[in-house]
Amino acid sequence: MCRIFSPEEDCEVIESEKHSHVFYQAEPDIWMVLVVEKSKDNESTWRCGALQGILKEAHSLFAMFHGPIRTSLDRQPSAELARCHLRTFLTDYLSDFHVGKKLQFPTYRDSLKERGTVQMLTVSREVALEVQSLTTVLGSCLGNVTCQSLVLFEDLLVSTTLPPDDTLNLYTYAVLRLTPRALSSNASSWSYLRKGTSVNAGPTSSSSNGTTAGERPLLREKLSKGKDGFVAADFATTEVRGVVPLTPILWFQQAEERMYLCIYQHKSLTILLLIPASSLINGEEGIAHVKKQVLENASQKIVTVEQKLTRGWGGENAYHVAGYRYLLVDPDRRVSRASPPGKVTTLSKDSLLALNRLRQEVDLEKSKYKRSDPCHDKDCEVCIRTKNNAWVIAKITRGRELYMALEKGGETLLYASTAVEKFSNRYCEGAFSTD
């Protein structure tokens, strides 16, 4: 039987005989619920924190395009428009999780990945100066009005001028739909999503409340790269303009501003240029002027940055640390770094299951502690020997988190502790060292 849920209760998961209901508080008094069907095969393989990450990501992206749900409900208490927008948006979002006819959510094999974080590209000082020069030019494309920007290489973030939360939301959207890999492939490049053919939701017809098929930013067929290098986004945001525009307007909550989004690509480089909507009176004509300025003033810098990044790019194994399978998370900066997927697959099922269960316990403890003292993080360290003689480790220090799996049969606890110490000193500036 399913337990009764009270809105005042701090509840994350409700179990019934056939389903698990995973909760996420998206906005005050507004909860999102993900219903996961139970089976003998998957009951112990998915992690609540990873599933909540799906809900959090879906809500953040929805708010970036449509504004807060509460605002929509205040304007239309019947909630008809909010339901319509949520239905189509979430349908398109969840299409990335379709493999055949089934939805396949993150499982224990994703225990060394963290949803809701940005993956950064580490560059040399020389390249960093070139990138800084490029962002300065991009910021001045509108004269006296400062434009914001994100620069990505492959699926990694190179630079940003937005606050962390807004950076995360736009980065997530870019990796899902805008980078060259996302545009050229039917399968999403986002790390959590399953391999296989994505099943896109079909177009919807116009409804009585004015919602049209054009207002669906997650439909892949709405995005295409033009001959000028700019990516055309044939969809509209709502409540801002009555005519379907070519350039979307996004709402950035941390920056507290609406901005036009222009996307430019050169080979593996993706530039997201954000223009304050209040600064353009003539809309699309102003956007055309900004694009012209980008092509005239920034083209050579874009080519130079792309060439230098390509020369220094070592592929997905560039950040692999020999002998380690790990995940490093900095929640305050919304940044993570992990072992490449190909390296993680070399771990045994027992190791990944044990690490997944350990992360589930850590998620639970973090949730309890934050409810009792939301202003402070609790340091902890756990080291467990698995059935297959591997070590799985979780260490949280001053808010930063490290998860690791070490498979060397017969090795001692001292070996595991020393390995973490060496990793911390060499790759984390000693953040997880005991000294």
C-alpha positions as CSV (number, residue, x, y, z in Angstrom):
1,M,0.0,0.0,0.0
2,C,1.1,3.5,-0.7
3,R,1.8,5.8,2.3
4,I,-0.2,9.0,2.5
5,F,1.8,12.1,1.6
6,S,1.5,15.3,3.5
7,P,2.7,18.6,1.8
8,E,4.3,19.6,5.1
9,E,6.3,16.4,5.4
10,D,9.9,16.4,4.2
11,C,9.4,13.4,1.8
12,E,11.7,12.3,-1.0
13,V,10.4,8.8,-1.9
14,I,7.1,7.0,-1.3
15,E,7.1,3.2,-1.9
16,S,4.1,1.2,-3.0
17,E,3.9,-2.4,-4.1
18,K,4.4,-1.7,-7.8
19,H,5.9,1.8,-8.0
20,S,8.3,4.2,-6.3
21,H,7.3,7.9,-6.3
22,V,10.3,10.2,-6.2
23,F,9.6,13.8,-5.1
24,Y,11.4,17.1,-5.9
25,Q,10.2,20.4,-4.5
26,A,10.6,22.6,-7.6
27,E,9.1,25.8,-6.2
28,P,7.4,26.8,-2.9
29,D,4.3,24.7,-2.6
30,I,5.0,23.0,-6.0
31,W,6.2,19.4,-6.2
32,M,7.3,17.4,-9.1
33,V,6.8,13.6,-8.9
34,L,8.6,10.9,-10.9
35,V,6.8,7.5,-10.8
36,V,9.2,4.6,-11.4
37,E,7.8,1.1,-12.0
38,K,9.3,-1.5,-9.8
39,S,10.7,-4.8,-11.1
40,K,12.9,-7.5,-9.8
41,D,15.6,-6.3,-12.1
42,N,15.8,-2.7,-11.2
43,E,14.7,-2.3,-7.6
44,S,18.2,-2.0,-6.1
45,T,19.9,-0.4,-9.1
46,W,18.6,3.1,-9.3
47,R,19.5,5.9,-6.9
48,C,17.0,8.4,-5.6
49,G,19.4,11.3,-5.9
50,A,20.0,10.6,-9.6
51,L,16.2,10.4,-10.2
52,Q,15.7,13.7,-8.3
53,G,18.4,15.2,-10.5
54,I,16.2,14.4,-13.6
55,L,13.3,16.3,-12.0
56,K,15.5,19.2,-11.0
57,E,17.0,19.5,-14.4
58,A,13.6,19.3,-16.2
59,H,12.2,22.1,-13.9
60,S,15.3,24.3,-14.4
61,L,15.1,24.0,-18.2
62,F,11.4,24.6,-18.2
63,A,11.7,27.7,-16.1
64,M,14.5,29.0,-18.4
65,F,12.1,28.9,-21.4
66,H,8.7,29.4,-19.8
67,G,9.3,31.2,-16.5
68,P,8.4,29.9,-13.1
69,I,5.4,27.6,-12.8
70,R,4.1,29.8,-9.9
71,T,4.0,32.8,-12.2
72,S,1.9,30.9,-14.8
73,L,-0.5,29.7,-12.0
74,D,-0.9,33.2,-10.7
75,R,-1.8,34.6,-14.1
76,Q,-4.1,31.7,-14.8
77,P,-5.4,29.9,-11.7
78,S,-7.1,27.2,-13.8
79,A,-3.6,26.0,-14.6
80,E,-4.7,25.0,-18.1
81,L,-1.8,26.8,-19.8
82,A,0.8,25.6,-17.3
83,R,-0.4,22.0,-17.7
84,C,-0.2,22.3,-21.5
85,H,3.3,23.7,-21.4
86,L,4.5,21.2,-18.9
87,R,3.0,18.2,-20.8
88,T,4.7,19.0,-24.1
89,F,8.0,20.1,-22.5
90,L,8.4,17.1,-20.3
91,T,7.3,14.8,-23.1
92,D,10.1,16.2,-25.3
93,Y,12.6,16.1,-22.4
94,L,11.8,12.4,-21.4
95,S,12.1,11.4,-25.1
96,D,15.9,11.3,-24.5
97,F,15.4,8.5,-22.1
98,H,13.5,6.3,-24.5
99,V,15.2,3.1,-25.7
100,G,12.7,1.4,-27.9
101,K,9.4,1.7,-26.1
102,K,10.9,1.8,-22.6
103,L,12.1,4.7,-20.5
104,Q,15.6,3.9,-19.2
105,F,16.7,6.0,-16.2
106,P,20.1,6.3,-14.5
107,T,21.2,3.0,-12.8
108,Y,24.1,1.8,-10.8
109,R,26.3,2.0,-13.8
110,D,26.0,5.8,-13.6
111,S,27.3,6.0,-10.0
112,L,30.4,7.7,-11.2
113,K,28.5,10.5,-12.9
114,E,26.7,13.5,-11.4
115,R,23.7,15.2,-13.0
116,G,23.3,18.9,-12.5
117,T,26.9,19.8,-12.9
118,V,29.2,21.4,-15.5
119,Q,32.2,19.7,-17.0
120,M,35.0,22.2,-17.5
121,L,37.8,22.1,-20.0
122,T,41.2,22.9,-18.5
123,V,43.3,25.2,-20.8
124,S,46.8,26.6,-20.7
125,R,47.5,30.2,-19.8
126,E,48.1,31.1,-23.4
127,V,44.7,29.7,-24.5
128,A,43.0,31.3,-21.5
129,L,44.2,34.7,-22.6
130,E,42.9,34.1,-26.2
131,V,39.5,33.0,-24.8
132,Q,39.4,36.1,-22.5
133,S,40.1,38.3,-25.5
134,L,37.3,36.6,-27.4
135,T,34.7,37.0,-24.6
136,T,35.6,40.7,-24.4
137,V,34.8,41.1,-28.1
138,L,31.6,39.2,-27.7
139,G,30.5,41.3,-24.8
140,S,30.9,44.5,-26.7
141,C,28.9,43.4,-29.8
142,L,26.1,45.8,-28.8
143,G,28.2,48.8,-28.1
144,N,27.4,50.3,-24.6
145,V,25.2,47.3,-23.6
146,T,27.2,44.3,-22.2
147,C,26.3,40.9,-23.7
148,Q,26.9,37.7,-21.8
149,S,28.4,34.5,-23.3
150,L,29.3,30.9,-22.9
151,V,32.0,29.2,-24.9
152,L,32.1,25.4,-25.2
153,F,34.6,23.1,-26.9
154,E,33.1,19.6,-27.7
155,D,30.8,19.1,-24.7
156,L,33.0,20.9,-22.2
157,L,32.7,24.5,-20.9
158,V,35.6,26.8,-21.7
159,S,34.3,30.1,-20.3
160,T,31.2,31.8,-19.0
161,T,30.2,35.3,-17.9
162,L,26.9,34.1,-16.3
163,P,26.3,33.3,-12.6
164,P,26.7,29.6,-11.7
165,D,23.0,28.5,-11.7
166,D,22.3,30.2,-15.0
167,T,25.5,28.8,-16.4
168,L,24.5,25.3,-15.4
169,N,21.0,25.6,-17.0
170,L,22.3,27.0,-20.3
171,Y,25.2,24.5,-20.4
172,T,22.8,21.6,-19.8
173,Y,20.6,22.8,-22.7
174,A,23.6,23.2,-25.0
175,V,24.9,19.7,-24.3
176,L,21.4,18.3,-24.8
177,R,20.7,20.1,-28.1
178,L,23.2,22.7,-29.3
179,T,26.7,21.3,-29.5
180,P,27.9,19.8,-32.8
181,R,27.6,16.3,-31.4
182,A,24.0,17.0,-30.2
183,L,23.0,18.5,-33.6
184,S,24.6,15.8,-35.7
185,S,23.3,12.8,-33.7
186,N,19.9,11.4,-32.9
187,A,21.3,10.2,-29.6
188,S,21.9,12.8,-26.9
189,S,25.5,13.5,-25.8
190,W,24.5,14.1,-22.2
191,S,26.4,11.7,-20.0
192,Y,23.5,10.2,-18.1
193,L,21.4,9.4,-21.2
194,R,21.3,5.8,-22.6
195,K,22.7,4.8,-25.9
196,G,20.2,4.0,-28.5
197,T,17.7,5.6,-30.8
198,S,15.9,8.5,-29.3
199,V,12.1,8.6,-29.7
200,N,11.0,12.2,-30.3
201,A,7.4,13.2,-29.5
202,G,5.4,14.1,-32.5
203,P,4.3,17.7,-33.2
204,T,1.2,18.9,-31.5
205,S,-1.5,21.0,-33.1
206,S,-2.6,24.4,-31.9
207,S,-4.9,24.4,-28.9
208,S,-7.5,26.8,-27.7
209,N,-5.2,28.4,-25.2
210,G,-2.8,29.6,-27.9
211,T,0.0,27.1,-27.5
212,T,1.5,26.1,-30.8
213,A,3.8,23.4,-32.0
214,G,6.5,26.0,-32.5
215,E,6.9,26.5,-28.7
216,R,8.9,23.3,-28.1
217,P,12.6,24.1,-27.6
218,L,13.6,20.4,-27.0
219,L,12.4,19.1,-30.3
220,R,15.6,18.3,-32.3
221,E,14.1,19.0,-35.7
222,K,13.6,22.6,-34.6
223,L,17.4,23.3,-34.5
224,S,19.6,23.5,-37.5
225,K,23.0,25.1,-38.4
226,G,22.9,27.7,-41.2
227,K,25.6,28.5,-43.8
228,D,26.6,31.6,-41.8
229,G,27.5,29.4,-38.8
230,F,24.6,30.5,-36.6
231,V,22.2,27.8,-35.3
232,A,18.6,28.6,-36.2
233,A,16.1,27.8,-33.4
234,D,12.6,27.6,-34.9
235,F,10.6,27.9,-31.7
236,A,9.2,30.6,-29.5
237,T,9.2,31.3,-25.8
238,T,5.8,32.1,-24.4
239,E,4.2,35.2,-23.0
240,V,6.8,37.6,-24.5
241,R,5.9,37.9,-28.2
242,G,2.9,36.9,-30.2
243,V,4.8,36.1,-33.4
244,V,7.0,33.0,-33.5
245,P,10.5,34.4,-33.6
246,L,13.8,32.9,-35.0
247,T,15.7,33.9,-31.8
248,P,14.5,32.6,-28.4
249,I,14.2,34.7,-25.3
250,L,15.3,33.0,-22.1
251,W,14.7,33.9,-18.5
252,F,17.8,33.7,-16.3
253,Q,16.7,33.6,-12.7
254,Q,20.0,34.3,-11.0
255,A,20.9,37.2,-13.4
256,E,17.2,38.3,-13.1
257,E,17.0,39.2,-16.7
258,R,15.5,38.1,-20.0
259,M,18.0,37.6,-22.8
260,Y,18.0,36.7,-26.5
261,L,20.0,33.6,-27.2
262,C,22.2,33.5,-30.3
263,I,24.2,30.3,-31.1
264,Y,27.3,30.3,-33.3
265,Q,29.4,27.3,-34.2
266,H,32.8,26.8,-35.8
267,K,33.9,23.2,-36.0
268,S,34.0,21.9,-32.4
269,L,33.5,25.3,-30.8
270,T,30.0,26.5,-29.8
271,I,29.4,30.1,-28.7
272,L,26.2,31.0,-26.9
273,L,25.7,34.8,-27.0
274,L,23.2,36.3,-24.7
275,I,21.7,39.8,-25.5
276,P,19.6,41.6,-22.9
277,A,16.1,41.7,-24.3
278,S,15.4,45.2,-22.8
279,S,18.3,46.6,-24.9
280,L,16.7,45.7,-28.3
281,I,13.7,47.7,-29.3
282,N,13.5,46.4,-32.8
283,G,13.9,42.7,-32.0
284,E,15.0,40.6,-34.9
285,E,16.6,43.6,-36.7
286,G,18.8,44.2,-33.7
287,I,19.7,40.5,-33.5
288,A,20.7,40.6,-37.2
289,H,23.0,43.6,-36.4
290,V,24.6,41.7,-33.5
291,K,25.2,38.7,-35.7
292,K,26.9,40.9,-38.2
293,Q,29.1,42.4,-35.5
294,V,30.1,38.9,-34.4
295,L,31.1,37.8,-38.0
296,E,33.0,41.1,-38.6
297,N,34.8,41.5,-35.3
298,A,35.1,38.0,-33.7
299,S,35.5,35.6,-36.6
300,Q,39.3,35.5,-36.6
301,K,39.5,35.2,-32.8
302,I,37.0,32.3,-32.9
303,V,39.1,30.5,-35.5
304,T,42.3,31.0,-33.4
305,V,40.7,29.8,-30.2
306,E,39.3,26.7,-31.9
307,Q,42.6,25.8,-33.5
308,K,44.5,26.1,-30.2
309,L,41.9,24.1,-28.3
310,T,42.0,21.4,-31.0
311,R,45.8,21.1,-30.8
312,G,45.6,20.7,-27.0
313,W,42.6,18.4,-27.0
314,G,43.4,14.8,-25.9
315,G,40.0,13.3,-26.4
316,E,37.6,11.9,-23.8
317,N,40.5,10.2,-22.0
318,A,42.4,13.5,-21.6
319,Y,41.6,13.7,-17.9
320,H,41.9,10.0,-17.1
321,V,44.0,9.4,-14.0
322,A,45.8,6.1,-14.4
323,G,44.7,3.5,-11.8
324,Y,41.7,5.4,-10.5
325,R,37.9,5.3,-11.2
326,Y,36.5,8.4,-9.5
327,L,34.0,11.2,-9.4
328,L,34.9,14.7,-8.0
329,V,32.1,17.1,-7.3
330,D,32.1,20.7,-6.2
331,P,28.4,21.5,-5.4
332,D,29.0,25.2,-4.7
333,R,30.5,25.8,-8.1
334,R,28.1,23.2,-9.8
335,V,31.2,21.5,-11.3
336,S,32.2,17.9,-11.5
337,R,35.0,15.8,-13.1
338,A,34.9,12.0,-13.5
339,S,36.7,9.1,-15.1
340,P,35.8,8.7,-18.8
341,P,32.8,6.3,-19.4
342,G,35.0,3.9,-21.2
343,K,37.2,3.5,-18.2
344,V,34.3,3.2,-15.8
345,T,32.9,0.2,-17.8
346,T,36.1,-1.7,-16.8
347,L,34.8,-1.9,-13.2
348,S,32.8,-5.0,-12.2
349,K,29.1,-5.0,-11.5
350,D,29.7,-5.7,-7.8
351,S,31.9,-2.6,-7.5
352,L,29.4,-0.4,-9.2
353,L,26.5,-1.7,-7.2
354,A,28.4,-1.2,-3.9
355,L,29.4,2.3,-4.9
356,N,25.8,3.1,-5.9
357,R,24.5,1.9,-2.6
358,L,27.1,3.9,-0.8
359,R,26.1,7.0,-2.7
360,Q,22.5,6.4,-1.8
361,E,23.4,6.3,1.9
362,V,25.5,9.5,1.5
363,D,22.6,11.2,-0.3
364,L,20.3,10.3,2.6
365,E,22.7,11.6,5.2
366,K,23.3,14.8,3.4
367,S,19.5,15.4,3.1
368,K,18.9,14.8,6.8
369,Y,21.8,17.0,7.8
370,K,20.8,19.9,5.5
371,R,17.3,19.8,6.9
372,S,18.6,20.2,10.5
373,D,21.4,22.7,9.6
374,P,21.1,24.1,6.0
375,C,23.9,26.5,6.5
376,H,26.7,24.0,7.1
377,D,28.0,20.9,5.4
378,K,29.0,17.8,7.4
379,D,32.4,16.2,6.7
380,C,32.5,12.5,6.4
381,E,34.6,9.6,5.1
382,V,33.5,6.0,4.3
383,C,35.6,3.2,3.0
384,I,33.9,-0.2,2.3
385,R,35.4,-3.5,1.2
386,T,33.1,-5.2,-1.4
387,K,32.4,-8.9,-2.0
388,N,34.8,-8.9,-4.9
389,N,37.6,-7.5,-2.7
390,A,37.4,-3.9,-4.1
391,W,37.3,-0.7,-2.1
392,V,34.6,1.8,-2.6
393,I,35.2,5.2,-1.0
394,A,33.2,8.4,-0.3
395,K,34.8,11.4,1.2
396,I,33.2,14.8,1.8
397,T,35.3,17.7,3.0
398,R,34.2,21.4,3.2
399,G,31.3,20.7,0.8
400,R,33.4,19.0,-1.9
401,E,32.8,15.3,-2.6
402,L,35.0,12.5,-3.8
403,Y,33.7,9.0,-4.8
404,M,36.1,6.3,-5.8
405,A,36.3,2.6,-6.7
406,L,39.6,0.8,-6.4
407,E,39.8,-2.8,-7.7
408,K,43.0,-4.5,-6.5
409,G,42.2,-7.9,-4.9
410,G,43.9,-8.5,-1.5
411,E,45.0,-4.9,-0.9
412,T,44.6,-3.5,2.6
413,L,42.7,-0.5,4.0
414,L,46.0,1.3,4.2
415,Y,46.4,0.9,0.5
416,A,43.0,2.5,-0.1
417,S,43.7,5.3,2.3
418,T,47.1,6.0,0.7
419,A,45.6,6.0,-2.8
420,V,43.0,8.6,-1.8
421,E,45.8,10.7,-0.2
422,K,47.9,10.6,-3.3
423,F,45.0,11.5,-5.6
424,S,44.0,14.4,-3.3
425,N,47.5,15.8,-3.2
426,R,48.1,15.6,-6.9
427,Y,44.8,16.3,-8.5
428,C,42.7,18.1,-5.8
429,E,45.3,20.5,-4.3
430,G,45.1,18.5,-1.1
431,A,41.4,19.1,-0.5
432,F,40.8,15.6,0.7
433,S,44.1,15.0,2.5
434,T,44.0,14.1,6.2
435,D,46.7,16.6,7.2
